[in-house]
Amino acid sequence: MACRSCRSHIGQLARQARITSNSAEASAASSIVAASRLAANPSQRSQRQPAQQQQQQQRRGFSSAPRSQASMLPDFIKNAAGHLLQSSTQPYQVHRATEIIYKTCASQATYTISEEDKRNGTVQKAEDGVEIGVGKTMWHTEFGLPATFSTWSQVTMLHMYLVCARLRNLDKDAARSWQQQLVDHYFFDAEERMDLTHGITSRGVRQRYLKDLFVTWRGLLAAYDEGVVRGDAVLASAVWRNIFSASADVDVRSVAAVVSWMRLCLKMLDQMPDEALFAQASAAFKWPAKNELNVVDRPVRELEGLLPNAPAAVAATATNVKAEEPTATEKESIANMQRKLGAV
């Protein structure tokens, strides 16, 4: 992973590579068209060839007749396609594509801390000293997550995991390149957020935090992979530990909604062709996770018709429950049990 100061240079190289790639593609396309026309009408070559050049070729024993279409055009097209696919600009194209995907992942739980609060030292903090900013995304308003660096990091990693799971279907080298570029974008952005948003100016401190984030990322991959394979209960446990920080006050509906949304995104990404990942991978996240709350609230097939309004019925039942006094027989049984326990 390169340092943050190299990021601007990488961006400049990417822009130059795109310009070079576009010009190369245009040149190759025009050459392919010219070769196609030449193969379709071989007489044009002999007509355009100077007479002096034809005489020189005849004296040297060369034939002035052009090659046939079958022998010339496929080789040229193959060489041109190989130039476009194997050119040195491909890593920069992957860099640009993963940058677009990462920006979509990082924007899901973005937050801000005002400069005035930082100057005055009035930034809101949690009980453990973590700075709390202002977040207006769905993850803050619908799921009740605090606008902290930890929340942003976990939600961003969640989206990155879904993309990385789809990239495993690519060729081994291509998948490794895509995943490495995507992870690099995250760590560049995380270090910049530590510096500019939270005022952690010490590079040594930032590097220690980045190492902790890398360990978290590796553990997160294993936890989500296990949940996807073993079932929704295990996946919900991983979501609860990572996204909701294993909070005892979490709404179970929110955990279930995130699990359902992850399954849906994995399905949408799986249906995308490999060549569409460059431009359409971010489209899988257009469906917000909060919409899955409707799926969670819908009764299962076995309860259809029995609970016409399941959430309201459950809430009303919980509200109307009253503690009942035990009967005389029950009191006597409890007293006997207490005496036995005291004797033991």
C-alpha positions, 0 to 999 in steps of 0.5 A: 500500500502506497503512502497517502502523498502518492495518491495525487501522482497515481491520479495523474498517471491514471488520467494520462493513461486514459488519454493514451488508451483512448488515442490507441483505441481510436488508432487501432479502430481506424486501422482495423477499418482500413484493413477491412476495406483493403481486404474487401477490395484488394485492387485498391492497394495496387492502384495506390502503389506507385509505379516505381515501387512496383518495379522495384518489387518485381526486380527483387522478386517480390509479388505485388499482389496483396494477401487474401482477406483470410490471411491478412485481416484476422492476424491484424485484428488479433494483434490490435485486440491484443494491444488493447487488452494487454497494454500497460494502461489496463492497471490504470483502468482497473484503478479508475473502475475500483475508485468509482466503486469505492466512492459508492461504498464509502458514501453510504455512511458518511458523516461530518464534523464541523470545523467550528466544533473542532476549533472550540473543542466542542465535538460531541464524544461518546462514553469511550471518548470516540468523536461523534459527528453529524450523519444523515444517511439511512444507516444513521437515521433508520438503523440508529447507528452513531455518526462515528469513524467506526460506523463509517468504517464497518458500513464501508467494509460491508459494501466492499465485502459484497463486491469482493465476493463477486470479484472472486468469480474473475480470473485469479490474477484479475480478481487479485488486482481488483481486490487489491486496488479496492482495499488500497482506496479504502486505506487511503481514504481512512488515513485521510479521514483520520488526519483531516476529520479527526485531527490525527496528525501523527503518521505513526499513530495513523499507521497503528490504527491502519494496522488494526483496521487491516486485522478487522478487515481480514476478520470481517471477510472470514465472519461474513463468508462463514455466515453466507455459507452456514446460514442467516443465523450465523450471518446475523451474528456477524452483522450484529458484532460488526455493524451494531458493535454487539449492542444489547439494545439493537433492534432485531428487525434491523439486523434481519433487514441487513442480512436480507439486504446482503443476500439481495445484493449478492444475488444482483452482483452474481447476475452481472456479467464480468465486463459490466463490473467496470460500470455497473457494480455500484448499481447493486447498492441502489436498493437501500437496506431499509426497504428490507424492513418490509420483508422482515415485518411480513409474516412467514407463509405458515402465519399468513392469515393468522396475523393480519398485522404482525408488528402491531399485534406483537406490540399490542400483546406486549403492551397488554401483558400484566403480571399475575399473582401466583395461586396458593398452590403455586406459592406453596410449591415455590416455598417447598422448592426454596426450602429444598434449595436452602437445605442443599 
